């Protein structure tokens, strides 16, 4: 426990170290990072801020998925189930918050209590959790629902680890601390003085770009050391420069469309099935110049991903629309009861591939008599919540903890906080209830496969592409290796330059 003893001498050493580090960091040139996403708030309970703060190198979790895809401890050391609804989590010694305070069970409990009071997404897997400190390094966790794999739950993006300072502001544990945040512009990061290796770590400036093409131009002009999420159409040009490096990598994200089951036309499952069958996923892959047609809800390297790509059959799609009473019109657009079959699809620029996919989707649906209006929305969260769409193209890491349960529970269970399809099916919910009854990986994979079969039948979502992403690197970061999709873009070792 000596690592966590507070004393006047320890406080002096911490303060002196922080001042020395600040001077050293200022002497180094900041790493310049560009992306189309940027945290909008330092409050980890707001929207997807928990994910973004970890991605930006500010926060950590109790457990995480490493670069080899393994679920491993981060701030935790171990977790032991002590009852149907009770777990004991042992914390690893020697971790500190960015203000120099030790990471203790009581401090983390304060942060987690705040998260579960404010965030519906946090409760998707285990319901509301309660926390009690047994001692400095032991945290008792009580879940509302059985959670056979608590490590996977604590690797979910809403459960970033933090505490609340005396002023009520969150304090994190990652390799970087926030120096300044302009939510629609940039984030200035300084090395966390209390994180190992801080003295040799450069500061970082993360710039938000409104679109990927503008970011690619900035990278080409030498304004960035790392450009995360380059558009496919820029790759050949950028690769021709001897001063630039482009690396591509497979990700755990999936591109799919939420089909709003509460909209009049899409309330009919035959119409949803027709749309799913009409989409030529190979053409979507060609349009974004990378990835492969989706087989289901998960990247193909997961054991709970189906093996076969989703089918395309325009003739069967047209037949389903006939059965649903939508007759072919003279102008090529189907009608029923005097109303045209006209839908609206929305994408968002944070994920530029989705915007690129819109015209392909429009052309595919036109072939079966569906008119598709397309929109690009900056405020996609508001659109998703309001339900003001028929098809919402979405990018999601569907297994960020290496386990399939969170995606189904948070995004497709009836009444789930992120269920933008407004899908409600008791049989589907009964299938995913099985996750609460077993920790066996093979059994959980079978549950996930059964759940996907039900989704293929009901089509609240149309799974489209398992993508490939691209990063651009200056000579300064030529050795940077992307991994973990966008969950670990800014990492401790990235800034260790001199």
Secondary structure, 3 states (H helix, E strand, C coil): CHHHCCCHHHHHHHHHHHHHHHHHHHHCCCEEEEECCCCCCCCCCCCCHHHHHHHCCCCECCEEECCCCCEEECCEEEEEEEECCEEEEEECCCCECCCCCECCHHHHHHHHHHHHHHCCHHHCCCCCCEEEEEECCEEEEECCCCCCCHHHHCCCHHHCECEECCCCCEECCCCEEEEEEECCCEEEEEECCCCCCHHHCCCEEEEECCCHHHHHHHHHCCCCCEEECCCHHHHHHHHCCCCCEEEEEECCEEEEEEECCCCCHHHCHHHHHHHHHHCCHHHHHHHHCCCEECCCCCCCCCCCCCCCCCCCCHHHHHHHHHHCCCECCCCCCCEECCEECEEEEEECCCCHHHHHHHHHHHHHHHCCCCEEEEEECCCHHHHHHHCCCCEEEEEEECCCCCCCHHHHHHHCCCCCCCCCCCCCCHHHHHHHHHHHHCCCHHHHHHHHHHHHHHHHHHCCEEEEEECEEEEEECHHHCCCCCCCCCCCCCCCHHHCCC
